[in-house]
Amino acid sequence: MSYAAAAALQAAVYGRLASWPALAGVAVVDAIPTGTAPETFVLIGPEAVVDQSDKTGAGAEHRFEVAVISTDTGFLSAKTAAGAVSEALVGAGLTLTTGHLVGISFLRATARRLDEGATRRIDLTFRARIEF
């Protein structure tokens, strides 16, 4: 098992989301912006990695989160952006600089209100299988 592909996976996910037409104008970041944050942004978040090696070779399963955070009224813009994130990633044939991506699938999403209802956050969890 190796964590060697983690940075390559994050870079590929970032590139895919930042160039996805349905997310045009939506910032894609890996840290919450300081100062005045955009009304809606995509945050590449934490991940957990487990060994998926077998007798044919080394591999790893990355379970990673992508959050959509929005201060727009209601959930509509957050859900629209979250749908675009899912559409961009599920089944995407991303090219990694380390390892080979076998596939990405959607696992779950949780939508909730934060800051006494002023902010909406949708956490999407994906599974990426990588072979070395």
C-alpha positions in Angstrom: 0.0 0.0 0.0 1.2 3.5 -0.7 0.1 7.0 0.0 2.2 8.2 -2.9 -0.7 9.0 -5.2 -2.5 11.3 -2.7 -1.1 14.5 -4.1 -1.5 13.3 -7.7 -5.2 12.5 -7.0 -5.8 15.9 -5.4 -4.2 17.7 -8.3 -6.2 15.8 -10.8 -9.5 16.3 -8.9 -8.6 20.0 -8.6 -7.9 20.3 -12.4 -11.1 18.5 -13.3 -13.3 20.6 -11.0 -11.6 23.9 -11.9 -12.2 23.4 -15.6 -15.7 21.8 -15.4 -18.0 24.1 -17.4 -20.9 23.8 -14.9 -18.6 25.1 -12.2 -17.4 28.2 -14.1 -17.1 31.1 -11.7 -17.1 28.8 -8.6 -13.8 28.9 -6.8 -12.2 25.5 -6.1 -9.8 25.5 -3.1 -8.2 23.2 -0.6 -8.4 25.6 2.3 -11.3 27.8 3.5 -10.7 31.3 2.0 -9.7 34.0 4.5 -11.3 37.4 4.5 -14.4 37.7 2.3 -15.2 34.3 0.9 -17.0 33.8 -2.3 -20.8 33.2 -2.0 -20.3 29.6 -3.2 -17.1 27.7 -3.4 -15.9 24.1 -3.6 -13.5 22.8 -0.9 -11.3 19.8 -1.5 -11.2 18.2 1.9 -10.0 15.3 3.9 -9.3 11.7 2.8 -8.8 8.3 4.2 -6.7 5.7 2.4 -6.7 2.0 2.9 -4.5 -0.7 1.3 -6.1 -2.5 -1.7 -3.0 -4.5 -2.8 -3.5 -8.0 -3.9 -1.3 -10.7 -5.5 -1.4 -8.9 -8.8 0.0 -5.7 -7.5 -0.1 -2.7 -5.2 -3.2 -0.5 -4.8 -5.0 1.9 -2.6 -8.5 3.1 -2.0 -8.9 6.8 -1.4 -12.1 8.0 0.2 -12.1 11.7 -0.2 -14.5 14.6 0.6 -15.4 17.5 -1.6 -17.6 20.2 0.1 -19.7 22.8 -1.5 -20.1 25.8 0.9 -22.6 28.6 0.1 -24.0 31.7 1.8 -26.7 32.0 -0.9 -30.2 31.9 0.4 -31.6 28.4 0.4 -29.9 25.2 -0.8 -30.5 25.6 -4.5 -27.1 27.0 -5.6 -25.3 24.7 -3.2 -27.1 21.6 -4.6 -26.6 22.8 -8.1 -22.9 23.1 -7.5 -22.8 19.7 -5.7 -24.5 18.1 -8.6 -21.9 19.5 -10.9 -19.1 18.2 -8.7 -20.6 14.7 -8.7 -21.1 14.9 -12.5 -17.5 16.0 -13.0 -15.9 13.3 -10.9 -18.0 10.1 -11.1 -16.5 7.8 -13.7 -13.9 10.5 -14.7 -10.9 9.1 -16.4 -8.3 11.3 -14.6 -4.7 11.0 -15.5 -2.4 10.8 -12.4 1.3 11.7 -12.2 1.7 8.8 -9.7 -0.3 5.5 -10.1 -3.2 4.6 -12.3 -6.7 5.6 -11.5 -9.0 2.6 -11.9 -12.2 4.6 -11.2 -14.0 7.1 -9.0 -17.5 6.4 -7.6 -19.9 8.4 -5.4 -20.4 7.1 -1.8 -22.7 9.6 0.0 -23.6 13.3 0.6 -24.7 15.2 3.6 -26.4 18.6 3.3 -26.7 20.9 6.4 -27.1 24.4 7.6 -24.3 26.2 9.5 -23.9 29.5 11.3 -27.5 29.6 12.5 -28.7 29.0 9.0 -26.6 31.6 7.2 -24.4 29.0 5.4 -25.2 25.8 3.6 -22.6 23.0 3.4 -22.8 19.8 1.3 -20.2 17.2 2.0 -19.8 14.7 -0.9 -17.7 11.6 -0.3 -16.1 9.7 -3.2 -14.0 6.6 -3.5 -11.1 6.4 -5.9 -9.3 3.1 -6.6 -5.6 3.5 -7.6 -3.2 0.9 -8.7 0.6 1.2 -8.9 
